[in-house]
């Protein structure tokens, strides 16, 4: 196993990127690994939904008002598994700070936070929105791997291609495509619907799920490593067209 940093880039809004990251991080931790999840999806702040209570400092503060604070100050242990380690660094901020966190200078500090996390964790997963803002560009260019998440539909297939083209414009070649809601031709991995979709029920992979094989495949694509030991149910497409919720 080698340490990896991965930008997990949503090809479109509602692709299921945050849920994919959450489930993959949990699967990696079940294999005894230490995983940090950094939130670059400032607009939706979906990762914060998985954290109870206040987030102070959040990731945007660590890149603006609290630049001298260690990364540890913004990490939250969600307590999903007794194996390995998961630490979340979500965005939960007022609009004014969100705007400042999207500046070029703040995005460079976000790159520094990714690098800081990489010295402490086996894997760093960055929940990254569609590449249309500075922090998304920072994630895509700073991470060793870039994986695109797209819904399994004609719209998702087209969005995955547009995202790949935009990444190439940045000098980045996507390493893999993960499809949600089934599969698409360009996908390396397809993740079918979970038994439950709500945030309150996630992550299903913490306690085992009939989708463990697909989640392990997705996690393996994210970090370029084998996870068959914790995802022994290998059926990838149990229900084409099913939905992986955000």
N, C-alpha and C positions, 0 to 999 in steps of 0.2 A: 504494500500500500504506500502511495506517495501522497503528500499533502497537496490539496488542490483548492483553487479559488474558482468559482463558477458563477457567471452571470446567467440567471434563469430569466430569459426575456419573453415577456408576453407579446405575441404577434398582434394581438388586438385586445381591447378591453373585454373583460368577462371570459377570458380564455381558461381560467382556472389556475393561473400561475401561482398565486399564493398558496392555494391548497396543495398543489403539486410539490411546492418547496417544503411545506409543513410535513406532508406524508413522507417525502424522500428523506428529510432530515431525521425523522423518527426511525425510519428503516435503517439508516446509517448508524444511529445510536444503538439500535438493537444489536448491531454487529460489533458493539464495543468501541465505537469511534466517537471522537469529540467534534461536534458540529456547531458552528456559529451561523445564524441566519441574520443578515443585515437587510434592512428595508430601504429600497430605493424608490418604492412606489408611493411617493409623498402625497399624491393626489387622492388616492383611495384609502390609504392608511389601513389596509386590510389586515396586515400582520398584527396590529394592535388589538384586533378583535379576539385574538388568541391569548391575550394577557389580561389577567384580572388586576384591577386597581390602577393607580397612577403609573405613568412611565416618565420618570424624571431623573436624569435627563434622557430625552429620546434621541434618536439618531440625528435629527435635524439640529438639536442643541449641541451635540458633539461636534458638529461641523460648522457651528456659528458661535453661539454664546459661551459654550463650554469646551472650547478647543484644547484647553490645558488639562481637562479631566481625562483620566484613563478610560479606555474602552470599557473596562469592567463596570464603570459607574452606570453605563446604560444597558447592561446585559441582564436579562430576566430568564430564570430557569423555570420553564413551564411545568416541570415535574411529570413529564409524560412517560418516562421509562427509567428503570433502575439500572439499565445498562448504558454504558458510554456516557455522553453528556450532550445536552442541547442547550444552547443559549440564544435567546432572541433579542434583537436590537431593533424594535419597531419605531415607526414614525407616529407620533401623536402630538400635533402642534397646532397653534393658531395660524391663520392664513398669513399673517405678517412674517412669521418665522419660516413658514414653508416657502414663501417667495425668496427670502434671503438664502435659504438652503439650496435653491436652484441656481444661484449665481456661479460663475466660473470659479471664483476663489473657494467657495464652499464645496464645490464638486471636487476640487483638487484635494481638499481636506477629507472628503469622503473616500477618495482613493487611498489616502494615508490610513484611514480606519480599516479599509480592506486589508492593507498590508499589515497593520497591527494585529488584526484577527488571525491572519495567516501564520503568525509566529506562535500563536497560542492554541490553535485548533488543527485537527487533522483535515477538516474540510470547512470552507467558507462558502455558503450559498447566498447569493444576493438576489432578493426578490425585485426584479427589474421591470418597470413598465415599458410599453412600446417606446422605441428609441426616438423621442421627440423633445427631450429635455436634457440639460447638462448632466444631471446626476445619472441618468440612464446611459449617456455616452461614456461617462467616467467608469461606470460599472463594466460596460462592454469592452472597453479598451484596457482596463486595469487587470481584469481577471484572466487567468490562464485558459479557461474554457468558457465558451458561450453556447448555451442550449436554448433553442426557441421553443416556446409552448404555444400551440395553436389548437383551437377546437376542430373536431373532425367534421368539417362541412366545406362546401365550395368556398364560402367566405373565409374560413380559416385557412384553407389551402392557399388561396390568393394572398392572404395576409402574411402567411409564412414566407412566401416568395418575396413579397415586398420588404419584409423585415430582413431577409437574407441579403437582398440587394442594398438596403441601407447600411447594413453592417459592413458589407464589402466596401462601400464608399468610405467607411471609417478605417479601412485596412484590416478588418476582422472577418474571418471565415467561420460561420457557425459550425460547431462540432457535431451537433445532433439536433433533431426535431422530435419533440414529444407531443403526441396528439392526445387530446382529451375528448370525451364523448364518443370514443371509438378509435378509428384510425383513418389516415389519409395516405395517399400514395407516397408522398415525400417524407412521411414519418419514419423514424427509426424505432420508435416505441409507441404503442397505443395503450391508453389507460381507460378501461371501461368504468361504468358508474359504480360508486361505492354504495354500500347498503344504506347509508345515511349521508345527508348532504350538509346539515347545519354545522356551524362553527362549534356549537356545544358538544357535538358528537365526535369531533376531530381531536387528535388524529386516530383514525381507525387502525392504522398500522402499529399503534402502541401495544395493542393487545391481541393482534392477529386478526386477519380479515380474509375473506375469500378472494380478495384482490391483492394479496401479498405478493404473488408472483409478478403481477404487472407493476406494482409499486417498486419492487426490487429491481425490475428492468429499468424503470425510470430513474431510480437512484443511481444505478450503475452507469447509465448514460450521462448523468450529471457529473459524476466524478471519474469516469473512465476506469472503472474497477468492477470486479465480480462481487455480486451479493447473493448468489444462488443459495448460500447456506442459510439465509434468513428469509428467503422468498421461494419456498419450495413448490408453490402452486404456480405452474408456468403458463397457464392459459391466459394469453394476453387479451384476446378479444372475446369475452364472454357475452357481450351484448353490443354489437356495432350500433352506433348512434346514441349510446347511453351517455350520461352527463356526469362529469366530475365537477362538483360545485366549487366555488371559490371560497 
